[in-house]
Amino acid sequence: MKQILILLLFNIIFVDSQIKLNKKSEVEILFLSDKIYLNKMLKGENLEVKIINNTNCTYIIDPYSFREDNNVVDSKNNFILPIKYFTKGYYERFDDQQCEEDLIILKPKEEKLAKLSIFTIRGNYDINNGDKYYLKLQSFENRYTVIQYGCENYINTLEKKGYKMFEDIIEADIPFYP
């Protein structure tokens, strides 16, 4: 009985500490925490997601081609402006070898941990511990956003083999701390 109770408690804690980020259920993207910290985000820490393929199809996911329009908001959904803006570049691939190295191939019923470009912010924010803030993720990925970075021929080859392009919308409000 103790073992069942411990297992149930572990499941509740583990499930509560994840946030589903995408809309569709064929492939799920789960953030493995229930909050995000600005200082860790600026260092690139704590940004891993679990990608779960719930289908019998193989999916192609580009970790760098998510088109995001993320914002930091307060508890009243007011946008918070950065105190310092970041410049932003774009990723590009020049050959199939780079595509093969970069693209995530998610086989049927497979789960993978990955870092995706959905966790981006416009700059550095002056937020304090006393108030509640959220990182409002709004992003999407589709075939068009992927081929803008190269890989069109490589993706065409994979699609001829039956692979599917991951296409979905990311929308989530994640508690955001300094």
C-alpha positions in Angstrom: 0.0 0.0 0.0 2.9 2.4 0.8 4.4 1.7 -2.6 1.2 2.6 -4.4 0.8 5.8 -2.4 4.4 6.8 -3.0 4.0 6.1 -6.8 0.8 8.1 -6.9 2.4 11.0 -5.1 5.4 10.9 -7.4 3.0 11.0 -10.5 1.1 13.9 -9.1 4.3 15.9 -8.5 5.8 15.0 -11.9 2.6 15.8 -13.8 2.1 19.1 -12.0 5.6 20.3 -12.9 5.0 20.1 -16.6 3.3 22.5 -19.0 1.9 21.4 -22.3 2.9 24.1 -24.8 1.3 23.1 -28.1 -2.3 22.8 -29.3 -2.4 19.4 -31.1 -2.2 16.0 -29.5 -0.5 14.0 -32.2 2.9 15.3 -31.1 3.0 16.9 -27.7 5.6 19.4 -26.5 5.9 19.6 -22.7 8.0 22.1 -20.8 9.5 20.2 -17.9 8.9 22.8 -15.2 6.0 24.9 -14.0 7.9 28.2 -14.0 10.8 29.9 -15.8 13.5 32.3 -14.4 14.7 35.3 -16.3 18.3 34.8 -15.1 18.4 31.1 -16.1 16.7 32.0 -19.4 19.4 34.5 -20.2 22.0 31.9 -19.6 20.2 29.3 -21.7 19.5 27.0 -18.7 16.3 25.2 -17.8 14.8 25.4 -21.3 14.5 21.7 -22.2 11.3 20.3 -23.4 10.0 16.7 -23.9 8.6 15.9 -27.3 6.2 13.0 -27.4 5.0 11.4 -30.6 1.6 9.8 -30.0 1.2 8.5 -33.5 2.5 5.8 -35.9 4.1 8.5 -38.1 7.6 9.9 -38.2 7.8 13.7 -37.8 10.4 16.2 -38.8 10.8 19.1 -36.3 13.2 22.0 -36.8 14.3 23.3 -33.4 15.3 26.7 -34.8 12.4 27.7 -37.0 9.6 28.4 -34.6 8.1 31.9 -35.4 7.6 33.5 -32.0 5.9 36.6 -30.7 6.6 36.1 -27.0 5.9 38.7 -24.4 6.3 39.2 -20.7 3.0 40.3 -19.0 2.0 41.0 -15.5 -0.9 39.4 -13.5 -3.4 41.8 -15.2 -2.1 40.8 -18.6 -0.4 44.2 -19.2 2.7 43.9 -21.5 6.0 44.7 -19.8 8.6 46.4 -22.0 12.3 45.4 -21.8 14.7 47.8 -20.2 17.3 46.7 -22.8 16.4 45.1 -26.2 18.3 42.3 -27.8 19.2 42.2 -31.4 18.2 39.0 -33.2 19.8 37.1 -36.0 18.4 34.2 -38.1 19.7 30.7 -38.5 20.5 29.3 -41.9 21.7 26.0 -43.3 23.7 25.6 -46.5 23.6 21.8 -47.2 21.9 18.5 -46.4 24.6 17.6 -43.9 23.7 20.6 -41.7 20.0 19.7 -42.1 20.6 16.1 -41.0 22.5 17.3 -38.0 20.0 19.9 -36.9 16.5 18.6 -37.7 14.8 16.4 -35.1 13.4 13.1 -36.5 10.8 11.9 -34.1 9.9 8.2 -34.8 6.5 6.7 -34.0 5.7 6.5 -30.3 9.1 8.1 -29.5 9.9 10.6 -26.8 12.9 13.0 -26.9 14.3 15.8 -24.8 15.3 18.8 -26.9 15.9 22.6 -26.8 13.6 24.5 -29.1 13.8 28.1 -30.1 10.4 28.9 -28.6 11.8 30.3 -25.4 12.9 33.7 -26.7 12.4 37.1 -25.2 12.8 40.6 -26.6 15.3 41.8 -24.1 16.2 42.1 -20.4 13.3 42.9 -18.0 13.2 44.8 -14.8 10.9 42.5 -12.8 10.8 42.0 -9.1 10.0 39.2 -6.7 6.9 40.9 -5.2 4.8 40.8 -8.4 3.5 38.0 -10.6 4.7 37.8 -14.2 4.1 35.4 -17.1 6.1 34.6 -20.2 3.3 34.5 -22.8 4.5 32.1 -25.4 3.0 32.5 -28.9 4.7 30.7 -31.7 4.1 28.3 -34.6 6.0 26.0 -36.9 5.0 24.8 -40.3 6.7 23.7 -43.5 7.2 27.3 -44.7 8.9 28.4 -41.5 11.3 25.5 -41.8 12.3 25.8 -45.4 13.2 29.5 -44.9 16.3 28.3 -43.1 17.3 25.9 -45.9 16.7 22.1 -46.0 13.9 22.2 -48.7 15.5 19.4 -50.7 16.4 17.3 -47.6 12.8 17.7 -46.3 11.4 16.7 -49.7 13.5 13.6 -49.6 12.2 12.7 -46.2 8.6 13.4 -47.1 8.9 11.0 -50.1 9.8 8.4 -47.5 6.6 9.1 -45.6 7.9 11.5 -43.0 5.5 14.3 -41.9 6.4 17.9 -41.2 5.5 19.0 -37.7 3.0 21.8 -37.9 1.5 23.3 -34.8 0.8 26.3 -32.6 2.6 27.1 -29.3 0.5 29.0 -26.8 1.2 29.0 -23.1 1.5 31.3 -20.1 4.4 30.3 -17.9 5.0 31.9 -14.5 8.1 34.1 -15.0 10.5 35.1 -12.2 13.6 37.3 -11.9 
